[in-house]
């Protein structure tokens, strides 16, 4: 998986309810795979790829117009920083 795919999948997982995540073996496996991929990234690769993802995907004009913004980004970053659990 390339970094953009990892972050896209993790953002999707972030927005799932616990039931949606844990009732789906496929989603649990994807979650594990993405977490492993992030732990294998160097600090600079993680910083650069996540920063670009936030800028290019989460903070677009379209996302902001549809209710996205810094609050959503902050919650996602806190979740990532906390181990994605």
N, C-alpha and C positions, 0 to 999 in steps of 0.2 A: 504494500500500500504506500502510495506517495503521501507526504504530509497533508496536502489539501484534503485528501480522502479521509485520513485519520481524523482531522478536526471536524469535517462535515459529519462523519459518523458519530463522533463524540457529542457534537452539538445536538444531533437528533436524539441520542440516548439521554442527554441532559434534560430534554423536554418530555421524556416519557414518565409516566407514573411508575412507581415501583411494581405494581401489578403487571403493567405492560412489559416491563423489562424482565421480570422474573418468571412470568408465565410463558415466556418464549425462549426455548433453548438456543435458537439461532441468535436472538438479540443478546443473550448472556455471553455466547461465544464471541460475537462481534465486540462486545464491551471488553472482554478479556484480551482479545487480539489487539484492540486499539490501545488499551492500557500498557500492554507489553511493548508495543511500537513506540509509545511516548517514552517509556523508561529507557529504551535503547537509544533515543536521540541524545546528542550532546546538548549541553546547556544552551550553546549558541544556536544550534539548529532548532531547538524547541522555541527559544525566544523569537528567532527570525520568522519561522513558519507560522507560529501562533499569532504574532503581530500582523503579518500579512493577511492571515485568514480573517482576523477581526476587522482589519481595514477594508479588505476587498469583499467580504461576505456579510459580516454582521453590522457594519456601519455604512452601508450603501444608502443612497437617498431613498430608494424603494423600501428598504427595511425600516428606516426611520419614519417614513410616511405611514407604514403599517404597524407602528407601535414599538418598534425596536429602538434601542438607544444605549446609552452608557450604562443604564441600570442592568439591562440584560447582559451586556458584555461583562460587567463587574461580577454578576452572579455566576456566569459561566467560568470566568477566570478564577474565582474563589473555589469553585467546584474542581477545576483542573488542579489548582494548587493543593487542594485537600486530598488528592489521590483519586479523584473521579469515582468516589463511592456514594 
